[in-house]
Amino acid sequence: MSAPTGNQFWKIRTKHGRDAIFTDHDTLLLAAYEYFKWNSENPWYKNEAIKSGELAGEIMKIPTERPLTIEGLTQFLGVNKRYFDDFEKNCSQDFSAVITHLREVISRQKVEGAIVGSFNANIVARIEGLTDKSETTITVEQPLFGDDEEESISS
């Protein structure tokens, strides 16, 4: 009898694969709501010059709304977007409902922010896959004379 070759320790493991980050859908939902709260409590600041008065020309930091994103959510949760997308494809119906809800909340916040002017509407439209479609119809008219008649006229 020959000795087994290679590492055989995998046969005596008590579990296979890594632990799930979220054991139930409520935990995921609560963690996402923490991200939403953090997002609203940590605005971006943009620099704007004061246009009139004693302080004209001074630069002032203006708080602006921070857009929600799936990338921001996944970073907050400690996973990457690919892990999140793969998890969504293979999850239970309860998790799927929560993830769909989260995607809708994030999308709605961006679109509404673009509508009221908080976010750049063109960028949001590209991210969300929104397009303005216009149809163009081209009508080809028949010539007055057939090709044979044109040849006889020109010769």
Disulfide bonds with the S-S distance in Angstrom:
none
